[in-house]
Amino acid sequence: MKKFYITTPIYYVNAEPHIGSSYTTIVGDILARYKRMLGYEVFYLTGTDEHGQKIAQAAREKGVEPQVLCDELAQKFKDLWKDLNITNDYFIRTTDENHMRTVQYFVSRMLENGDVYKGTYEGWYCVPCETYWNEDELEHDEHGHNLCPSCKREVQVIKEENYFFRLSKYTEPLLKHFQDNPDFVEPDFRKNEMLKILESGLKDLSITRTTLKWGIPMPKDPEHVIYVWVDALINYISAIGYPDNMDNFNKWWPADVHLIGKEINRFHSLIWPAMLMSVGLPLPKKVFAHGWLTVNGQKISKSLGNAIDPREYVKKYGNDVVRYYLVRDIVFGKDGDFSEENLIKRLNSDLANDYGNLLHRTLAMIVKHFESVIPGISSLEEIDKNLIDEYEKTKEEYISLMDSYKITDALDRLWQFIGYLNKYFDETRPWVLAKEGNKERLGTVLSLVVESTLKVATLVSPVMPDSSKEVYSRLGINNDFSEIYLTGWEHLKGRKILHGEPLFKKFEKVKEEKSMEKEQIKGQAETKAENVVTMGELIDIDYFKKVDLRVAKILEAEKVEKSEKLVKLQIDLGELGRRQIVAGIAQFYKPEELVGRLIIVVANLKPAKLMGIESNGMLLAAKKNDKLKLLTVSDEIEPGAKIS
């Protein structure tokens, strides 16, 4: 039996899950489903990371015990994965008793092997990242503060007695492993980052804390708590039975792929392999570090209010549409931006027009001309043989790309075939064949189209399981997705079809935008009613401080289609990142006149939608009679500067 073991990072429970954490989990689910479709036995692992200083702090701020906070948030992750139809085989928590026992056993083996020793750590520590940094790795702001190179927050000096892992001992063994296994870390540019660190030499790693109590005690020295990252990494083997159930462990280990975000690459590609070398266990076959997901050009964060629950989009567009968009529009491995506008474009073009409409019109003709029974394939013409050849090439390339974790490229290739299939339908002109009464030829054409659509539904089932199940049902198949449908061309002959509504409904932007505009106008009116300040009325300083005025640089500007007044602007807000705002200034400024200007914006305005376009802020302008002028500042002021 072919086996495949895939993991996501375990998610830190200091905050609720959002579209960013869901992205990795959805990708993992797609790969797990893909392998199952090809006949593999799969173990798909995800879970939550529940120890460390951040958790203790978050619990203290809420006035609850850390375990209570962990229980609450771990359940939220479980609930979200269930709502997103994630097919993980196990959900691990680092507060599980069996995991904590495994961590202590693992560290004991490192101690016995002489790879752990006691010493004093004095250096820099980032609490939000739970990461130690050397001084030469730090970044600095304009005030001279030392910043974490990962999250850009200020680090603190720590001095305490610790246990250390002899990470430096494994510099050369790791270099050799990278050389012998060139695909160990992907993409290549992430592997090169790790090689650069290795080539400069690894330093020993502090693996315990004494000032923190929320964690797993060090074996035989409970005053020390094991470093949260050492604890977390061991989940990949504790979840499959190490060391209590070695039969199960040996069945699944080594993992075929660890899916991670790029910010934790060093832990997974250097520290984790060194730990495994220390205790004599095989290394994972691959670490795949993907990029960050932003929302409308902004980094996901609670302070910016864009840590979106993906269920909002699922409710609106459907789970399959969200899944498809995430891996079709965002190249797996690189940074990507989640844009609702682009999601709608993919839904209307790729899914409703190209894929769904083809199935709909083909089934309609089978209902009309063959009493809903799928006909057989008779003699093949050159155009039919070309279609079959194109499918075989598509299947081979699709599988090769998916096996290489190039999901976006695989979908691009599959949609090329869907385009070819639409062209085949148009060029064979089945409506003319029907009019001529050429039923045998008509049957061949329609049969080849539905057989091809069955193959497309099977190949795309890991990405869009619900719609693929619906295609199976409409074609008279009740079986699970299987590679048996990827070969041969007589799976459907004689089956009775179920013709219904289009597979994907287009998102009617006009209706939606009008509704959104009404809600926006209503919301603005309510806001004005709640916050009336009459002309000449005095306000106190606390009221004024509620408004966050910032300097912003206009990076891009374009007129909004079908609007005489609106311009869409992409602005740079410095530390607050890049944003999109919509302003009614098209009658006063041409888009090209705006680029490069330093303007003043209200940065903490609630997001609004105008003509269906999201606006995150409002620029300031002065108007007299029929003229309007933007409020600007001198070139000496940096974007993001706060106005006070």
Buried (B, 14 or more C-beta within 10 A) or exposed (E): EEEBBBBBBBBBBBBBBBBBBBBBBBBBBBBBBBBBBBEBBBBBBBBBBBBBBBBBBBBEEEEBEBEEBBBEBBEBBBEBBEBBBBBBBEBBBBBBEBBBBBBBBBBBBBBEEEBBEEEEBEBBBBBBBBBBBEEEBBEEEEEEEBBBBBBEEBBEEBEBBBBBBBBBBBBEEBBEBBEEEEEBBBBEEBBEBBBEBBEEEBEBBBBBBBEBEBBBBBBEEEEBBBBBBBBBBBBBBBBBBBBEEEEBBEBBBBBBBBBBBBBBBBBBBBBBBBBBBBBEBEBBBBBBBBBBBBBBBBBBBEEBEBBBBBBEBBEBBBBBBBBBBBBBBBBBBEEBBBBBEBBBBBBBEBBBBBBBBBBBBBBEBBBEBBEBBBBBBEEBEEEBEEBBEBBEEBBEBBBEBBEEBBBBBBBBBBBBBBEBBBEBBEEBEBBEBBEEEBEEBBBBBBBBBBBBBBBBBBBBBBBBBEBBBBBBEBBBBEEEBBEEBBEEBEBBBEBEBEBEEEBBBBBEBEEBBEEBBEEBEEEEEEEEEEEEEEEEEEEEEEEEEEEBBBBBBBBEBBBBEEBEBBBBBBBBBBEBBBBBBBBBBBEBBEBEEBBEBBBBBBBBBEBBBBBBBBBBBBBEBEEEEEEBEBBBBEEEBEBBBEBE
